[in-house]
Amino acid sequence: MKFQVYERLWWSTPVWECPVSNIDNKSIKDYCLKVREEKPGVVISNRGGWHSKDLILPIPLALEQLFNDLTVFANDVGFRYTGINNLTLGNWWININGPYDYNMPHDHQNSILSGTYYISVPEENMGNLVLHREDKSEFFLTSKVKRKETMANNLAVTCSIKESMLIFFPSWVKHSVERNEGTQERISIAFNLVPQE
């Protein structure tokens, strides 16, 4: 007996991890710390730490360049997945997580692609990004089922974070941030990309 196989990956979830070079993280970090000094934070998914409100101009030149290049890049790469090529920056905010701070699982509604750029990650174990599976597989792929984890059957994926790393993914993917087990603060900027009206 012979099987002719045509494998199709329906509803797959891409995650783009992109090291960013030639960027002035110091000016962006200084800006983030200044904003924290001057503006109150909010509590959304964060447990501890400081989460800014949505931010607008003026911003440092390095951050403006990052957003411009990110938008072009996301429209190119993301188009292959979403079929949408008119995405623009919808909103963005600063996250500063100190020791023991973390973020609960959440998604980013009313947008298409979401992500985070890591400005300062001075230590190991400062809280990786975790992407959560959203179907009912947890009731089938229980601890009683002996399996080797693969891209198709794992229940969550951990993305290791590094300084100058950009990670983005479809906005409907639930995600969380592990607890910062370091002794210093981790600084990142999160964003949403939306279709232009």
Disulfide bonds with the S-S distance in Angstrom:
none
